[in-house]
Amino acid sequence: MNLLLNILLYGKDFLGLGMELFDKSDFIELIVPFGVNLFFSFIIIRFIYYPKAGRKDYLFTYILFSIIVFFLFHMLSSTKLSTGAGLGLFAIMGIIRYRTDAIAIKEMTYLFVIIGLAVINALSNKKVSVTELMFANFTIMGIVFLLEQAWMLKQETSKVVIYEKIELIKPEKYEELLADLNERTGLKIERAVIGKIDFLRDTAQVRIYFHEDSSKTTA
C-alpha cells in the first residue's frame, strides 16, 4: 500500500531515487536489440560453432558473455558515458585474461565475435536504421558461416600423449610410430613431434596432430 502511494505521489521519481518505474519507449529500445543480439548470437554459437567444436563449456561461456556485454554497453550508452563505455571494453578484455586454461585461437576468435556482436547491438540507437543493424548482424553471421563451413580447410588440432614404446621414436622408425599411434588412438594422425624423453621410465611425450573431424570431441 505504501509502495503504491509512493508511486502515485512521486510519479516518475520512483522511491525518490530519480528513476522511473517504467518507460515504454526505453524498454522497447532495450528489448528489441536484445532479442536481435540473442538470436544472432545463438545461431552463431549453437548452429555454426558447436557442431564443429562440440565444446559445451564454451557454449555456456559465449552465451553468458553475449548477454552480459550487451546489458553492460546498453546501460553505459543510455547514460551517455562514452568514456565509461571505453573503460568497460577494456575491463571486458581484461576479464578474458583471468588465470585459466589456455584458450585456443579459434575459441578466442569466436569470443571476440560474440563480444563485438553484443556491442554493436547494444550501442544501436535512433541514428542507426533497422536495415543497417540487420545488415551488420547478417553479414557477421554469414561470414562466420562461410569461413567455418565452406572456405576453411579441415581444422587441425593436437594433443600430447605419453608414449612408452621408446624404441619407435627414432627418426628411421617414424612411419611405424605413426601406425602404432593411429591404431591405439583410433585417430587419423597426420604427424607427430617428439617432445621430452624420460629414459629412466622409458617414456616420451609425443604431440600428435590430427583433423578435428577425425575425432568426436565431447568436452
C-alpha positions in Angstrom: 0.0 0.0 0.0 2.8 2.4 0.9 4.6 1.4 -2.3 1.6 2.2 -4.4 1.1 5.5 -2.5 4.7 6.4 -3.1 4.4 5.8 -6.8 1.3 8.0 -7.0 3.0 10.8 -5.0 6.3 10.8 -6.8 5.2 9.9 -10.3 8.2 9.3 -12.4 10.6 9.6 -9.4 10.4 6.0 -8.2 11.0 5.8 -4.4 12.7 9.2 -4.6 15.7 7.7 -6.5 15.3 9.8 -9.6 14.5 6.6 -11.6 11.3 5.9 -13.5 9.3 2.8 -12.6 8.6 2.1 -16.3 9.2 3.8 -19.6 7.7 2.1 -22.6 10.0 3.7 -25.2 13.1 2.9 -23.2 12.0 -0.6 -22.6 11.4 -1.2 -26.3 14.8 0.2 -27.1 16.2 -2.4 -24.7 14.2 -5.5 -25.5 14.3 -5.3 -29.3 18.1 -5.0 -29.8 18.5 -7.6 -27.0 16.3 -10.0 -28.9 18.2 -9.4 -32.1 21.5 -9.9 -30.4 20.4 -13.1 -28.6 19.0 -14.5 -31.8 22.1 -14.0 -33.9 24.5 -14.9 -31.1 22.6 -18.2 -30.5 22.7 -19.0 -34.2 26.4 -18.5 -34.4 27.2 -20.3 -31.2 24.8 -23.3 -31.4 24.5 -24.0 -35.1 27.8 -22.8 -36.5 30.4 -23.2 -33.7 29.1 -26.1 -31.7 28.6 -28.7 -34.5 32.3 -28.3 -35.4 33.9 -27.9 -32.0 31.5 -29.8 -29.7 32.6 -27.8 -26.7 29.6 -27.4 -24.3 31.7 -25.4 -21.8 32.3 -22.7 -24.4 28.5 -22.7 -25.3 27.9 -21.7 -21.7 30.6 -19.0 -21.8 29.7 -17.5 -25.1 26.0 -17.1 -24.3 26.6 -15.5 -20.9 29.3 -13.2 -22.4 26.9 -12.1 -25.1 24.1 -11.3 -22.6 26.3 -9.6 -20.0 28.3 -7.5 -22.6 25.0 -6.4 -24.2 23.5 -5.2 -21.0 26.7 -3.5 -19.9 27.1 -1.5 -23.0 23.4 -0.7 -23.3 23.4 0.8 -19.8 26.6 2.7 -20.5 25.2 4.1 -23.7 21.8 5.0 -22.2 23.6 7.2 -19.6 25.8 8.6 -22.4 29.0 7.6 -20.7 31.3 7.4 -23.8 34.4 7.3 -21.6 32.8 4.7 -19.4 31.9 2.6 -22.4 35.6 2.6 -23.4 36.7 1.7 -19.9 34.1 -1.0 -19.9 35.5 -2.5 -23.1 39.0 -2.6 -21.5 37.5 -4.2 -18.4 35.8 -6.9 -20.5 39.0 -7.7 -22.4 40.8 -7.8 -19.1 38.4 -10.4 -17.8 39.4 -12.7 -20.7 42.9 -12.8 -19.3 41.9 -14.3 -15.9 44.0 -17.3 -15.0 42.6 -20.4 -16.5 43.4 -23.0 -19.2 44.8 -21.5 -22.4 42.1 -20.6 -24.8 42.7 -21.8 -28.4 42.9 -19.1 -31.0 39.7 -20.3 -32.7 37.7 -20.1 -29.4 39.2 -16.7 -28.7 38.1 -15.5 -32.1 34.5 -16.7 -31.5 34.6 -14.9 -28.2 35.6 -11.7 -29.9 32.8 -12.1 -32.5 30.2 -12.6 -29.7 31.5 -9.6 -27.8 31.6 -7.5 -31.0 28.1 -8.5 -31.9 26.8 -7.6 -28.4 28.5 -4.2 -28.5 27.1 -3.4 -32.0 23.5 -4.3 -30.9 23.8 -2.6 -27.5 25.0 0.7 -28.9 22.5 0.9 -31.7 20.3 4.0 -31.5 18.0 6.2 -33.5 20.8 7.2 -35.7 21.2 3.6 -36.9 18.4 2.2 -39.1 16.9 -1.2 -38.7 18.3 -2.1 -42.1 21.8 -1.2 -41.1 21.6 -3.1 -37.9 20.2 -6.2 -39.6 22.8 -6.0 -42.4 25.6 -5.9 -39.8 24.3 -8.9 -37.9 23.6 -10.9 -41.1 27.0 -10.0 -42.5 28.9 -11.2 -39.4 26.9 -14.4 -39.2 27.2 -15.1 -42.9 31.0 -14.6 -42.9 31.4 -16.8 -39.9 29.3 -19.5 -41.5 31.2 -19.3 -44.8 34.6 -19.4 -43.1 33.6 -22.3 -40.9 31.6 -24.4 -43.3 32.6 -23.6 -46.8 36.0 -22.0 -47.2 38.2 -23.3 -44.4 40.2 -26.4 -44.7 39.8 -29.1 -42.0 40.8 -27.8 -38.6 44.0 -29.3 -37.3 44.3 -29.9 -33.6 46.9 -31.5 -31.4 47.3 -33.5 -28.2 50.2 -34.6 -26.1 50.4 -38.3 -25.2 52.8 -40.2 -23.0 54.3 -42.9 -25.2 56.1 -45.9 -23.8 57.4 -47.6 -26.9 60.5 -45.5 -26.8 62.3 -47.6 -29.4 59.9 -46.2 -32.1 60.9 -42.6 -31.5 63.9 -42.9 -33.7 63.7 -41.0 -37.0 64.1 -44.1 -39.1 61.0 -45.6 -37.4 58.8 -42.6 -37.8 56.2 -44.4 -40.1 56.0 -47.3 -37.5 55.4 -44.7 -34.8 52.5 -43.1 -36.8 51.0 -46.5 -37.5 51.1 -47.5 -33.8 49.6 -44.2 -32.7 46.8 -44.5 -35.3 45.9 -47.9 -34.1 46.0 -47.0 -30.4 44.1 -43.7 -30.6 41.7 -44.5 -33.4 42.6 -41.2 -35.0 44.0 -40.4 -38.4 47.2 -38.8 -37.3 48.8 -36.6 -39.8 52.1 -36.0 -38.0 53.8 -36.5 -34.6 56.5 -34.5 -32.9 58.7 -36.0 -30.2 59.0 -33.9 -27.0 60.5 -34.6 -23.7 62.1 -38.0 -23.3 62.4 -39.8 -20.0 65.0 -42.7 -20.3 64.5 -43.6 -16.6 60.9 -44.6 -17.2 61.3 -45.4 -20.9 58.6 -42.9 -21.9 58.4 -39.9 -24.2 56.0 -37.0 -24.7 54.6 -37.1 -28.2 52.5 -34.3 -29.7 50.1 -35.8 -32.3 48.4 -33.7 -34.9 45.1 -34.7 -36.5 42.0 -33.1 -38.1 39.1 -32.3 -35.8 36.5 -34.3 -37.8 38.5 -37.4 -37.2 37.8 -37.1 -33.5 34.4 -36.8 -31.8 35.2 -34.2 -29.1 32.8 -34.2 -26.2 34.1 -31.6 -23.7 
